[in-house]
């Protein structure tokens, strides 16, 4: 079975590796163009591109797949990509966190299957892992679905649940779901080629959307409850990193646990080797891992040695 793969970040690279190691022939990989990253803002290839090139798989990086784009360069690259797809023998396209919309012209060439990191129809959209943690969901999973023009609206082929642990961050849950997605897409394609999968239309009840995460969301409001703030800290770890300000200094918060306590919202109630307890709108949080600008993530006990917080307030 010949598979064209489209994806960009580590989540997708895990699936690509699973398909490759399972023996599927992958004649072509689509991924987004190299982007500036790091302190030097040097162009960096995506995780998918890095894996594909390491295995000698051809990589295509169009700016767009929409041939009707008003941008001449994007339209030209989309046309070239479309022609490349038409000239490449393949049976199915697998898509995972690609980041570009697949137009009808692409969807009509061959079946397109998507690896989505939620239990559809809950959390359609760009940030299902972040939003599930932020909302306090107790479970999530992977849905393998047939793609159509709507945003994550296609029929479901395979679905599997996993629990969201109280300690899970977006980073840890991402890794669990990436591994699950890699295993499931191999299972799905093995069943697909033997017509052993049943397409199930998504229910209309329970639809919601996981909007893309913005950096502005990472600024915490300590008038919210400790439970809500704790979820945000976990949801925004590792990106964009939840933060509060102390005396005008922005401090990123990477770990916290809900504890008993009360006081003016944002007030540091105690700061010692056990953690930094901060009053919230309801309850309190014990901050366990923090980072100041230009510094490293530190356990609370180490952080307060260079940044005393006793009696101060977060805003």
Secondary structure by P-SEA (a helix, b strand, c coil): cbbbbbbccaaaaaaaaaaaaacccccbbbbccbbbbcccccccccaaaaaaaaabbbbbbbcccccccccaaaaaaaaaaaaaaaaccccbbbbccccccccaaaaaacbbbbbccccccccccccaaaaaaaacccbbbbbbcccccccccccccbbbbbbbcccccaaaaaaaaaaaaaaaaaaaaaaaaaccbbbbcccccccccccccccccccccccccaaaaaaaaaaaccccccccccccbbbbbcbbbbbbbcccccccccccccbbbbbcccccccccccccccccccccccccccccccccccc
